[in-house]
Amino acid sequence: MALQTYTAASLDPARVAAILSAAGFELGPPVRVRRTVLDSFDGRLHGAGLRLELHEAGPARLVLTGAGAVPAEAAAGGAPRLATDLPPGPLRARLAPVLDVRALLPLLVVAGTARLARRRDGAGKVRATVVLYEQAAVEGAAGAARPGPAWGAELHPAAGRARDAERAARLLASAGLEARAGGVTDLVAAAAGVDLGGTRLSPAVEIDRHEPALAAFRRVLANLAATVEANRPGTVADLDSEFLHDLRVAVRRTRSVLAHGRQVLPAEVAAAAREGFGWLGEATSAARDLDVWTIEWDAYTAPLPGRAGRALAPVVEEIGRRRAAAHGELAAVLAGPRYRELLAWWRAWLDGPPVDPGGPKGAAPAGAVAARCVRRAQERLLARGRAVTAASPAEDLHELRKDAKRLRYALECLATVFDPSATKAFVRRLKALQDNLGEHQDAEVHAAQLAAIARHLHGTGAAGPDALVAVGQLTEHLDRRRRAARQGFARRFAAYDTGGTARALATAIGKRANRVAK
């Protein structure tokens, strides 16, 4: 039986308490309580059907519940930032795979008065639990409180006691109370208009394939600008690495849409936007590169001997220092006048009155222009990939990786004019190629960065012989990964450059591909 809350406007909580007492429930005294709903920015726990709350009434504890899930609890000194901040145990084991690197944020704080009612069996074991909440309210960021329901009786099923929970539910219903799905926090959230599902931002917007391309491209770009702004506070605060990642991807998608829309957007506006977002993209590079170091460190060092891992401590410290400095510089950029002016100008143009006609293809049907963008991106990718040989410099693979991203961004941002299932099938093929190119690029870049860090540490005397030997071992490991990716490129590209891929893309963009704007 799932968590339920019972309430009724005509029955006060004192009467409900008397009904419970008469049915054999032991009632505790009223106590002040505070419950904080925790989830990631993008609502990963909610998406997995889980609810994590910090209960502060007496010793603080974290409580994990969910439909069909066995509840888990752990003592807490406060709200953890990451799943890895929790001690090893069932709670951490269940949270870590869902949250990954995302931080836990307070989505809702509910305060009020509660009385605990328990019914026990002859051995003293709890058979059913009801918590009576009164005057529950949402605490705002500024300390102001918004009222929720006047009260609620929250029924907590005990593990293995389904029949006892059903009897308690019938008791509450017979008293004239109405059952509501979820707990008191759900009722308070609904009353206050708080969405506990987190913030989920899609790169795609609804596009009518017959509408003018300029109108469609402006909506796509406005959606991406909103994504940049939504992730800016978390990036500035460095809450978790996904805020910067999502902001950076939104900037890259913006630059890709601008490139695809050269003949759709007004030339002077597109040129100014390309310059501005090119600057912003460059400003995010250093911090993101160092985030990737942190994320991949365990995987990079896992094959090394244990002694090498310990000897690399100065490198870890140096990466941490560089990362903190890079994030500090990026935070200053995102709080600075150039960023504010860029976004203000851009949003004003995107949200302003319609522009007529835009570029040469601004009035063309959006579906035809979208198909043209994807087809040309694919042609460019294939031409560059076919030109790569064993003797080609690494830069050629890097440029090919950019081409693959431009193609994928076009498919993602203009997705609603394409066939969704066919697009998904095509993207699986494209992603396999992207994984190979990304592995090659990351290994090469990180090997070069590691060499620079080693030179710095050696020059400052911060790294002894053991550390330098370990750096050599890690560099060799990265180089093996780079060589393996490079050797596997021909096979990966050949698997992509097939008739099956061509048919998958043709199906994705549909017959509209044959009606491309000339």
C-alpha positions as CSV (number, residue, x, y, z in Angstrom):
1,M,0.0,0.0,0.0
2,A,1.4,3.4,-1.0
3,L,1.7,6.4,1.3
4,Q,-1.6,8.2,1.6
5,T,-2.9,11.3,3.4
6,Y,-6.4,11.7,4.8
7,T,-8.1,15.0,5.4
8,A,-11.6,16.6,5.6
9,A,-12.7,20.2,6.0
10,S,-15.5,19.3,8.5
11,L,-13.5,17.1,10.8
12,D,-10.9,18.7,13.1
13,P,-7.6,16.9,14.0
14,A,-8.6,16.6,17.7
15,R,-11.6,14.5,16.6
16,V,-9.4,12.3,14.4
17,A,-6.9,11.8,17.3
18,A,-9.8,10.7,19.5
19,I,-10.9,8.2,16.8
20,L,-7.4,6.8,16.6
21,S,-7.1,6.5,20.3
22,A,-10.4,4.7,20.6
23,A,-9.1,2.2,18.0
24,G,-6.0,1.3,20.0
25,F,-3.5,3.8,18.7
26,E,-1.0,5.3,21.1
27,L,-0.6,9.0,20.5
28,G,2.5,11.0,21.3
29,P,2.6,14.7,22.2
30,P,2.6,17.4,19.6
31,V,6.1,18.3,18.3
32,R,7.4,20.9,15.9
33,V,8.6,19.3,12.7
34,R,10.4,20.4,9.6
35,R,10.6,18.2,6.4
36,T,12.7,19.1,3.4
37,V,12.2,17.4,0.1
38,L,15.6,16.8,-1.6
39,D,16.2,16.0,-5.2
40,S,18.5,16.9,-8.1
41,F,17.8,20.0,-10.2
42,D,16.4,17.8,-12.9
43,G,14.3,15.6,-10.6
44,R,16.1,12.3,-11.0
45,L,14.7,10.8,-7.8
46,H,11.2,11.9,-8.8
47,G,11.7,10.4,-12.2
48,A,12.7,7.1,-10.6
49,G,9.6,7.1,-8.4
50,L,11.5,7.9,-5.3
51,R,11.2,10.6,-2.6
52,L,14.0,11.6,-0.3
53,E,13.1,13.8,2.7
54,L,15.2,15.2,5.6
55,H,13.0,14.9,8.7
56,E,14.0,17.3,11.6
57,A,12.0,16.4,14.7
58,G,14.4,15.2,17.3
59,P,17.4,13.5,15.8
60,A,17.5,14.4,12.1
61,R,17.1,11.5,9.7
62,L,17.0,11.0,5.9
63,V,13.9,9.0,4.8
64,L,13.7,7.4,1.3
65,T,10.3,6.2,0.1
66,G,8.8,5.3,-3.2
67,A,6.0,3.4,-4.8
68,G,6.8,-0.3,-4.5
69,A,10.1,0.4,-2.8
70,V,11.1,-0.6,0.7
71,P,11.7,2.5,2.7
72,A,15.2,3.3,3.9
73,E,16.5,5.6,6.6
74,A,19.7,7.0,7.9
75,A,20.8,9.4,10.6
76,A,21.8,12.7,9.2
77,G,23.7,15.7,10.5
78,G,22.0,17.8,7.7
79,A,21.2,17.6,4.1
80,P,23.9,15.8,2.1
81,R,25.2,17.5,-1.1
82,L,26.0,14.3,-3.0
83,A,25.1,10.7,-2.6
84,T,28.8,10.0,-1.9
85,D,28.6,12.2,1.2
86,L,26.4,9.5,2.8
87,P,28.0,6.6,4.7
88,P,28.0,3.2,3.0
89,G,24.7,1.5,3.4
90,P,21.3,0.8,1.8
91,L,20.4,4.5,1.4
92,R,23.6,5.4,-0.4
93,A,23.5,2.3,-2.5
94,R,20.0,3.2,-3.8
95,L,20.7,6.9,-4.3
96,A,24.1,6.9,-6.0
97,P,23.1,5.1,-9.2
98,V,20.1,7.4,-9.7
99,L,21.8,10.7,-8.9
100,D,25.2,10.0,-10.4
101,V,27.1,13.3,-10.1
102,R,24.1,15.5,-9.5
103,A,23.8,17.4,-6.2
104,L,20.8,17.2,-3.9
105,L,18.9,20.4,-3.6
106,P,16.0,21.5,-1.3
107,L,12.9,21.6,-3.5
108,L,10.4,22.2,-0.7
109,V,10.6,22.9,3.1
110,V,7.5,22.2,5.1
111,A,7.1,23.1,8.8
112,G,4.3,22.4,11.2
113,T,3.2,20.5,14.2
114,A,2.9,16.7,14.2
115,R,1.6,13.9,16.5
116,L,2.7,10.4,16.1
117,A,0.0,7.6,16.4
118,R,1.1,4.0,16.5
119,R,-0.8,0.8,16.9
120,R,1.2,-2.2,18.2
121,D,0.7,-5.9,18.5
122,G,1.0,-8.0,21.7
123,A,4.7,-8.2,21.3
124,G,5.1,-4.4,21.1
125,K,5.8,-4.3,17.3
126,V,4.3,-1.5,15.3
127,R,1.5,-2.6,13.1
128,A,0.4,0.8,11.7
129,T,1.5,4.4,12.0
130,V,-0.4,7.6,11.4
131,V,1.1,11.0,11.7
132,L,-1.2,13.9,12.3
133,Y,0.1,17.2,10.9
134,E,-1.4,20.6,11.7
135,Q,-0.7,24.0,10.2
136,A,1.8,22.7,7.7
137,A,3.3,25.5,5.7
138,V,5.9,26.1,3.1
139,E,9.0,28.0,4.2
140,G,10.2,30.4,1.5
141,A,13.7,31.3,0.8
142,A,13.3,34.6,2.6
143,G,11.8,33.0,5.6
144,A,8.2,33.8,4.7
145,A,5.7,30.9,5.0
146,R,2.8,30.1,2.7
147,P,-0.1,28.1,4.3
148,G,-0.8,24.6,3.1
149,P,-3.8,22.4,4.1
150,A,-5.0,23.0,7.7
151,W,-4.1,19.5,8.6
152,G,-3.6,16.0,7.3
153,A,-3.4,12.4,8.7
154,E,-0.6,10.6,7.0
155,L,-0.8,6.8,6.9
156,H,2.5,5.0,6.8
157,P,2.3,1.3,5.9
158,A,4.7,-0.9,7.8
159,A,6.7,-3.5,6.0
160,G,4.8,-6.8,5.9
161,R,1.8,-5.3,7.5
162,A,-0.5,-4.6,4.5
163,R,-3.6,-5.8,6.2
164,D,-3.0,-3.6,9.2
165,A,-2.5,-0.6,6.9
166,E,-5.7,-1.5,5.1
167,R,-7.6,-1.6,8.4
168,A,-6.2,1.8,9.4
169,A,-7.2,3.2,6.0
170,R,-10.8,1.9,6.4
171,L,-10.9,3.4,9.9
172,L,-9.9,6.8,8.6
173,A,-12.3,6.6,5.7
174,S,-15.2,5.5,7.9
175,A,-14.6,8.7,9.9
176,G,-15.4,10.7,6.8
177,L,-11.8,11.5,5.7
178,E,-10.9,11.6,2.1
179,A,-7.7,9.8,0.9
180,R,-5.2,11.7,-1.1
181,A,-2.2,10.0,-2.9
182,G,1.1,10.9,-1.4
183,G,2.2,12.5,1.9
184,V,1.6,15.8,3.5
185,T,4.4,17.3,1.6
186,D,2.6,16.4,-1.6
187,L,-0.5,18.2,-0.4
188,V,1.4,21.3,0.7
189,A,3.3,21.4,-2.5
190,A,0.1,21.2,-4.6
191,A,-1.5,24.0,-2.4
192,A,1.6,26.2,-2.9
193,G,2.0,25.4,-6.6
194,V,5.5,23.8,-6.1
195,D,6.5,21.2,-8.7
196,L,8.4,18.4,-7.1
197,G,9.4,17.0,-10.4
198,G,12.5,19.2,-10.8
199,T,13.4,21.2,-13.9
200,R,13.6,19.2,-17.1
201,L,14.7,21.2,-20.1
202,S,14.4,19.7,-23.6
203,P,16.3,21.2,-26.6
204,A,13.3,20.6,-28.8
205,V,10.2,22.8,-29.1
206,E,7.0,22.2,-31.0
207,I,7.4,23.1,-34.7
208,D,4.8,23.1,-37.4
209,R,6.7,21.9,-40.5
210,H,4.6,24.3,-42.6
211,E,5.3,27.5,-40.6
212,P,8.1,29.9,-41.6
213,A,11.5,28.7,-40.7
214,L,12.4,32.0,-39.1
215,A,9.6,31.7,-36.5
216,A,10.6,28.1,-35.7
217,F,14.3,28.9,-35.4
218,R,13.6,31.9,-33.1
219,R,11.6,29.6,-30.7
220,V,14.4,27.0,-30.7
221,L,17.0,29.6,-29.9
222,A,14.8,31.2,-27.2
223,N,14.4,27.8,-25.6
224,L,18.2,27.3,-25.6
225,A,18.7,30.8,-24.1
226,A,16.3,29.8,-21.3
227,T,18.3,26.7,-20.7
228,V,21.5,28.7,-20.4
229,E,19.9,31.0,-17.9
230,A,18.3,28.2,-15.9
231,N,21.8,26.5,-15.5
232,R,23.7,29.7,-14.8
233,P,23.0,30.0,-11.0
234,G,24.0,26.4,-10.4
235,T,27.2,26.9,-12.5
236,V,28.1,30.0,-10.6
237,A,27.6,28.3,-7.3
238,D,29.4,25.2,-8.6
239,L,26.7,22.9,-7.1
240,D,27.5,20.0,-9.4
241,S,29.3,19.5,-12.7
242,E,26.1,18.9,-14.6
243,F,25.1,22.6,-14.4
244,L,28.1,23.7,-16.4
245,H,27.8,20.7,-18.7
246,D,24.2,21.5,-19.5
247,L,24.9,25.3,-19.9
248,R,27.9,24.5,-22.2
249,V,25.8,22.1,-24.3
250,A,23.0,24.8,-24.6
251,V,25.7,27.2,-25.8
252,R,27.0,24.7,-28.3
253,R,23.5,23.9,-29.5
254,T,22.9,27.6,-29.9
255,R,26.0,28.0,-32.1
256,S,25.0,25.0,-34.1
257,V,21.5,26.3,-34.8
258,L,23.0,29.7,-35.7
259,A,25.3,27.9,-38.2
260,H,22.4,25.9,-39.6
261,G,20.3,29.0,-39.8
262,R,22.7,31.2,-41.8
263,Q,20.1,31.7,-44.5
264,V,17.1,31.8,-42.1
265,L,18.1,34.5,-39.6
266,P,18.9,38.2,-40.4
267,A,22.6,38.3,-41.3
268,E,23.6,41.0,-38.8
269,V,21.8,39.4,-35.9
270,A,23.2,36.0,-36.7
271,A,26.8,37.4,-36.9
272,A,26.5,39.2,-33.6
273,A,25.1,36.1,-31.9
274,R,27.8,33.9,-33.3
275,E,30.5,36.2,-32.0
276,G,28.8,36.5,-28.5
277,F,28.1,32.8,-28.0
278,G,31.5,31.9,-29.5
279,W,33.1,34.0,-26.7
280,L,30.8,32.4,-24.1
281,G,31.6,28.9,-25.3
282,E,35.3,29.5,-25.0
283,A,34.9,30.9,-21.5
284,T,33.4,27.6,-20.4
285,S,36.1,25.4,-21.8
286,A,38.7,25.4,-19.1
287,A,36.3,24.7,-16.2
288,R,34.6,21.9,-18.1
289,D,37.9,20.2,-19.1
290,L,38.9,20.1,-15.4
291,D,35.4,18.8,-14.4
292,V,36.0,15.9,-16.8
293,W,39.3,15.2,-15.2
294,T,37.6,15.0,-11.8
295,I,34.8,12.8,-13.1
296,E,37.0,10.4,-15.0
297,W,39.9,10.3,-12.5
298,D,38.9,7.0,-10.9
299,A,38.4,5.3,-14.3
300,Y,41.8,6.7,-15.5
301,T,43.7,5.5,-12.5
302,A,42.0,2.2,-11.9
303,P,44.4,0.2,-14.0
304,L,47.5,1.6,-12.3
305,P,49.2,-0.1,-9.3
306,G,48.0,1.0,-5.9
307,R,51.3,2.7,-5.2
308,A,51.0,4.8,-8.3
309,G,47.5,6.0,-7.3
310,R,48.9,7.2,-3.9
311,A,51.8,8.9,-5.5
312,L,49.5,10.9,-7.7
313,A,48.2,12.9,-4.7
314,P,50.1,16.1,-5.8
315,V,48.5,15.8,-9.2
316,V,45.0,15.5,-7.7
317,E,45.6,18.5,-5.5
318,E,46.9,20.5,-8.5
319,I,43.9,19.6,-10.6
320,G,41.6,20.6,-7.7
321,R,43.4,24.0,-7.5
322,R,43.2,24.6,-11.2
323,R,39.5,23.5,-11.3
324,A,38.6,25.9,-8.4
325,A,40.4,28.8,-10.2
326,A,38.8,28.0,-13.5
327,H,35.3,27.9,-11.9
328,G,36.0,31.1,-10.1
329,E,36.9,32.8,-13.4
330,L,33.8,31.4,-15.1
331,A,31.6,32.5,-12.2
332,A,33.0,36.1,-12.7
333,V,32.2,35.9,-16.4
334,L,28.6,34.7,-15.8
335,A,28.1,37.5,-13.3
336,G,29.8,40.1,-15.5
337,P,28.5,42.8,-17.8
338,R,29.4,41.2,-21.1
339,Y,27.4,38.1,-20.3
340,R,24.4,40.1,-19.0
341,E,24.4,42.4,-22.0
342,L,24.7,39.5,-24.4
343,L,21.8,37.6,-22.9
344,A,19.6,40.7,-22.5
345,W,20.1,41.7,-26.1
346,W,19.6,38.2,-27.3
347,R,16.4,37.6,-25.3
348,A,15.0,40.9,-26.3
349,W,15.5,40.1,-30.0
350,L,14.1,36.5,-29.6
351,D,11.1,37.7,-27.6
352,G,10.5,40.8,-29.7
353,P,8.0,41.3,-32.5
354,P,8.2,39.1,-35.6
355,V,11.0,39.8,-38.1
356,D,10.1,39.9,-41.8
357,P,11.5,38.1,-43.7
358,G,14.8,37.4,-42.0
359,G,17.4,35.6,-44.3
360,P,16.8,34.3,-47.8
361,K,15.2,31.1,-46.4
362,G,13.4,32.8,-43.5
363,A,10.0,32.4,-45.1
364,A,10.6,28.8,-46.3
365,P,8.7,25.9,-44.6
366,A,10.4,24.9,-41.4
367,G,10.1,21.2,-42.2
368,A,11.9,21.6,-45.5
369,V,14.6,23.8,-44.0
370,A,15.2,21.4,-41.1
371,A,15.5,18.4,-43.5
372,R,18.0,20.5,-45.5
373,C,20.1,21.3,-42.4
374,V,20.3,17.6,-41.4
375,R,21.0,16.4,-44.9
376,R,23.9,18.9,-45.4
377,A,25.3,18.1,-41.9
378,Q,25.3,14.4,-42.8
379,E,27.0,15.1,-46.2
380,R,29.7,17.1,-44.5
381,L,30.3,14.5,-41.8
382,L,30.6,11.7,-44.4
383,A,32.9,13.7,-46.7
384,R,35.3,14.6,-43.8
385,G,35.2,11.1,-42.4
386,R,35.9,9.4,-45.7
387,A,39.0,11.6,-46.1
388,V,40.5,10.5,-42.8
389,T,43.4,8.0,-43.2
390,A,45.9,6.4,-40.8
391,A,48.2,9.3,-41.6
392,S,45.7,12.1,-40.9
393,P,46.5,14.4,-38.0
394,A,44.5,14.2,-34.8
395,E,43.0,17.6,-35.6
396,D,41.1,16.0,-38.5
397,L,39.3,13.6,-36.0
398,H,38.6,16.6,-33.7
399,E,36.9,18.5,-36.6
400,L,35.0,15.3,-37.5
401,R,33.8,15.2,-33.9
402,K,32.5,18.7,-34.2
403,D,30.7,17.8,-37.4
404,A,29.0,14.8,-35.6
405,K,27.9,17.2,-32.8
406,R,26.4,19.7,-35.3
407,L,24.4,16.9,-36.9
408,R,23.2,15.6,-33.6
409,Y,22.3,19.1,-32.3
410,A,20.2,19.7,-35.5
411,L,18.3,16.5,-34.9
412,E,17.8,17.3,-31.2
413,C,16.8,20.9,-31.6
414,L,14.5,20.4,-34.6
415,A,13.3,17.0,-33.5
416,T,9.5,17.7,-33.6
417,V,9.5,17.8,-37.5
418,F,11.2,14.4,-37.7
419,D,9.9,10.9,-37.1
420,P,10.8,10.2,-33.4
421,S,11.4,6.5,-33.5
422,A,13.4,6.6,-36.7
423,T,15.5,9.5,-35.4
424,K,16.2,7.6,-32.2
425,A,17.4,4.6,-34.3
426,F,19.7,6.9,-36.4
427,V,21.1,8.7,-33.3
428,R,22.2,5.3,-31.9
429,R,24.4,4.8,-35.0
430,L,25.7,8.3,-34.7
431,K,26.4,8.0,-31.0
432,A,28.6,4.9,-31.5
433,L,30.8,7.1,-33.8
434,Q,30.7,10.0,-31.3
435,D,31.8,7.7,-28.5
436,N,34.9,6.7,-30.4
437,L,35.8,10.3,-31.4
438,G,35.2,11.5,-27.8
439,E,37.4,8.8,-26.3
440,H,40.2,9.8,-28.7
441,Q,39.8,13.5,-28.0
442,D,39.6,13.2,-24.2
443,A,42.6,10.9,-24.0
444,E,44.7,13.2,-26.2
445,V,43.7,16.4,-24.4
446,H,44.1,14.9,-21.0
447,A,47.5,13.4,-21.8
448,A,48.7,16.9,-22.9
449,Q,47.3,18.5,-19.8
450,L,48.9,15.9,-17.6
451,A,52.3,16.6,-19.1
452,A,51.8,20.3,-18.5
453,I,50.8,19.7,-14.8
454,A,53.8,17.4,-14.4
455,R,56.2,20.0,-15.7
456,H,54.6,22.6,-13.3
457,L,54.9,20.3,-10.3
458,H,58.5,19.3,-11.2
459,G,59.4,23.0,-11.6
460,T,58.0,24.0,-8.3
461,G,59.3,20.9,-6.5
462,A,55.8,19.9,-5.5
463,A,56.2,16.4,-7.0
464,G,58.9,13.9,-6.0
465,P,60.3,11.0,-8.1
466,D,57.5,8.7,-7.2
467,A,54.9,11.2,-8.4
468,L,56.7,11.7,-11.7
469,V,57.0,8.0,-12.3
470,A,53.2,7.6,-11.6
471,V,52.5,10.5,-14.0
472,G,54.5,8.6,-16.6
473,Q,52.4,5.5,-16.0
474,L,49.1,7.5,-16.2
475,T,50.3,9.2,-19.4
476,E,51.1,5.9,-21.0
477,H,47.7,4.5,-20.0
478,L,46.0,7.6,-21.6
479,D,48.1,7.2,-24.7
480,R,47.0,3.5,-24.9
481,R,43.4,4.6,-24.8
482,R,44.1,7.2,-27.5
483,R,45.8,4.7,-29.7
484,A,43.0,2.1,-29.2
485,A,40.4,4.7,-30.1
486,R,42.4,5.8,-33.2
487,Q,42.8,2.2,-34.3
488,G,39.2,1.5,-33.9
489,F,38.1,4.6,-35.8
490,A,38.1,3.0,-39.3
491,R,35.9,0.2,-38.1
492,R,33.5,2.6,-36.3
493,F,33.3,4.9,-39.2
494,A,32.8,2.1,-41.7
495,A,29.9,0.8,-39.5
496,Y,28.4,4.3,-39.7
497,D,29.0,4.9,-43.4
498,T,26.5,2.3,-44.6
499,G,23.3,2.1,-46.6
500,G,21.6,1.2,-43.3
501,T,22.6,4.5,-41.8
502,A,21.5,6.4,-45.0
503,R,18.1,4.6,-44.9
504,A,17.7,5.3,-41.1
505,L,18.3,9.0,-41.7
506,A,16.0,9.2,-44.7
507,T,13.3,7.5,-42.7
508,A,13.9,10.0,-39.8
509,I,13.5,13.1,-41.9
510,G,10.8,11.4,-44.0
511,K,9.5,12.4,-47.4
512,R,10.2,16.0,-46.4
513,A,13.8,15.3,-47.3
514,N,12.7,15.2,-51.0
515,R,11.1,18.6,-50.6
516,V,14.2,20.5,-49.4
517,A,14.2,24.2,-49.9
518,K,16.4,24.9,-52.9
